[in-house]
């Protein structure tokens, strides 16, 4: 990806003479995506407001610029200025070595939970980081919502930055997936934005809930989603029965709170 060259000119009424051209090439880009906007990454929309990026690992010469929904990276060129105008050959992106970038992305508005990342960039193919809405940033749609709090069964400490996946069966062999993330207090809201109305012959949808997380997570350090591990959830009907998936009943338009049996939260434990 090549940025438009900046050309320094002298001009008069009859001609323009280009003295120098500033030539820069973008090395790669990271896209910041709204995890609640779709089931698949390829369909997710970019976050439509600015975010705060902190890099903890990068090459010394690496530069970056952030715009809405993405951050582009490039290395300082050895010869950024070219005398006169540039040729097609000079404007071609030079071969670059891969480089590692790591850090975190934070929404200072509080609409999205933070996320950590680490990528090998340089190939120009782009990478994606998925952020999930914090409870305060969720707008409950007509389809309803699932909400609750997740804690560890052994010490009642909140599951911080845990990832929840709700799979709803809406037809014969047809499902929809919805994801959400707990905040620093273990609270979550999953908006059922794409949930269709019930068919006339049905009164509810069947669904399954799974949760991933880390017992070591803390509120001061965002996590990488790829590091999260599957957890066991305590049943909503049988005490001390921990399973990897709990069945639920979902009705469109309902704001449903999920709790383990005889508890005011969902209890989890490591698998």
NUDO-897021 format. One record per residue (C-alpha): residue in one letter; x, y, z. Coordinates in steps of 0.05 Angstrom, whole numbers, padded with zeros to 5 digits, always signed. Each point is the difference from the previous one (the first is absolute). Layout:
REM NUDO-897021
AXYZ...
This chain:
REM NUDO-897021
X+00000+00000+00000X+00031+00066-00021X-00021+00067+00026X-00009+00056-00050X+00069+00033-00010X+00007+00071+00025X+00034+00041-00053X+00034+00066+00013X-00009+00047-00058X+00022+00066-00030X-00050+00031-00047X-00015+00060-00041X-00053+00018-00049X+00027-00046-00054X+00031-00062+00033X+00011-00042+00063X+00067-00030+00020X+00000-00055+00053X+00062+00005+00044X-00010-00060+00047X-00050-00055+00013X-00012-00029+00070X-00011-00075-00010X-00029-00043+00056X-00029-00070-00002X-00047-00030+00052X+00026-00067+00025X-00064-00029+00030X-00064+00017+00035X-00042-00023+00060X-00075+00007-00002X-00040+00010+00064X-00066-00037-00005X-00066-00001+00039X-00008-00072+00023X-00075+00008+00011X-00014+00022-00071X+00003-00069-00032X+00016-00073+00013X+00059-00004-00048X+00061+00046-00001X-00007+00013-00075X-00069+00030+00012X+00017+00042+00061X-00001+00076-00005X+00056+00045+00020X-00007+00039+00065X-00023+00070-00019X+00036+00043+00050X+00072+00012+00021X+00036-00049+00046X+00064+00006+00041X+00057-00044-00025X+00059-00020+00044X+00058-00038-00031X+00044-00041+00046X+00041-00034-00055X+00020+00029-00068X+00061+00015-00043X+00035+00065+00018X-00012+00029-00069X-00074-00018-00003X-00050+00056-00008X-00076-00003+00004X-00061+00041-00014X-00070-00016+00026X-00065+00018-00034X-00071-00023+00014X+00000-00076+00004X+00072-00013-00019X+00074+00015+00013X+00052-00001-00055X+00074-00014+00011X+00062+00016-00040X+00075+00003+00011X+00040+00063-00010X+00030-00007-00070X+00075+00006-00011X-00012+00049-00057X-00067+00033+00012X+00014+00059-00047X+00009-00010-00075X+00026+00055-00044X-00051+00024-00050X-00060-00043-00018X-00003-00075+00013X-00005-00055-00051X-00047-00060+00003X+00059-00043+00022X+00018+00047+00057X-00072+00001+00024X-00003-00076+00007X+00000-00025+00071X+00069-00029+00017X+00008-00069+00030X-00006+00004+00075X+00017-00047+00057X-00053-00024+00048X-00003+00034+00068X-00035-00013+00065X-00049+00050+00030X-00033-00010+00068X-00042+00044+00045X-00070+00017+00022X-00059+00040-00026X-00047+00038+00048X-00065+00037-00010X+00004+00062+00044X-00074+00010-00009X-00014-00066+00035X-00044-00029-00054X+00046-00059-00014X+00042-00044+00045X+00076+00005-00013X+00039-00052-00038X+00072-00022-00005X+00034-00025-00063X+00065-00024-00030X+00011-00009-00075X+00054-00012-00050X-00011+00054-00053X+00034+00021-00064X-00035-00044-00051X-00051+00054-00015X-00059-00047+00011X-00028+00036+00061X-00020-00027+00068X-00062+00008+00042X-00013+00012+00074X-00071-00013+00025X-00027+00042+00057X-00065-00015+00036X-00049+00051+00029X+00003+00013+00074X-00068-00005+00035X-00006+00076+00001X+00011+00002-00076X-00055-00051-00018X-00065+00024-00029X-00053-00053+00011X-00034-00013-00068X-00070-00025-00016X+00028-00071+00000X+00015+00005+00074X+00063-00014+00040X+00035-00050+00045X+00032+00028+00062X+00033-00022+00065X+00064-00004+00040X+00053-00054-00002X+00041-00020+00061X+00047-00056+00019X-00034-00053+00042X+00058-00010+00048X+00009+00072+00023X-00057+00041-00030X+00051+00045-00036X-00026+00029-00066X+00020-00029-00067X+00035+00060-00031X+00000+00007-00076X-00035-00067-00009X-00028-00016-00069X-00071-00027-00005X-00029-00035-00061X-00074-00011-00008X-00023-00046-00056X-00074+00005-00016X-00036-00053-00042X-00049+00038-00044X-00019-00055-00048X+00015-00070-00022X+00077-00003-00001X+00002+00076+00001X+00033+00039+00055X+00021+00071+00018X+00059+00017+00045X+00005+00060+00046X+00061+00019+00041X+00012+00044+00059X+00054+00014+00051X+00001+00011+00075X+00028+00065+00026X+00048+00012+00058X-00057-00017+00049X-00021-00064-00036X-00064+00031-00028X-00024-00009-00072X-00057+00016-00047X-00007-00036-00066X-00046+00037-00048X-00041-00047-00044X+00000+00049-00058X-00008-00051-00056X-00050-00046+00035X-00061-00009-00046X-00073-00002+00025X-00025-00069+00020X-00037-00040-00053X-00075-00008+00013X+00010-00072+00021X+00052+00015+00054X-00001+00034+00068X+00076+00002+00012X+00068-00014-00028X+00049-00051+00028X+00070+00025+00012X+00067-00020+00030X+00048+00043+00040X+00075-00010+00006X+00053+00043+00035X+00075+00009-00007X+00046+00037+00047X+00062+00002+00043X+00003-00005+00075X+00063+00043-00003X-00034+00059-00036X-00001+00066+00037X-00035+00067-00012X+00064+00038-00015X+00024-00045-00056X-00041-00014-00063X+00002-00071-00027X+00011-00030-00069X-00062-00039-00020X+00043-00057-00028X+00028-00012+00070X-00069-00013+00032X-00015-00072+00021X-00066-00038+00003X-00033+00001+00069X-00052-00044+00032X-00066+00033+00020X-00044-00021+00058X-00068-00024-00024X-00061+00045+00006X-00040-00059+00028X+00046-00049+00035X+00045+00024+00058X+00075-00013-00006X-00008-00028-00070X+00054+00033-00043X-00004-00009-00075X+00033+00031-00061X-00067+00021-00030X-00065+00019+00034X-00066-00002-00038X-00045+00061+00001X-00068+00022-00025X-00001+00067-00039X-00062+00041-00017X+00007+00060-00047X-00010+00066+00035X+00016-00028+00069X+00056+00027+00044X+00022-00064+00033X+00046-00007+00060X+00039-00065+00005X+00020-00028+00068X+00026-00067+00025X-00050-00036+00043X-00012+00034+00068X+00050+00055-00018X-00003+00072-00023X+00055-00011-00052X+00029-00052-00047X+00052-00041+00038X+00058-00027-00041X+00062-00041+00012X+00060-00020-00041X-00010-00060-00045
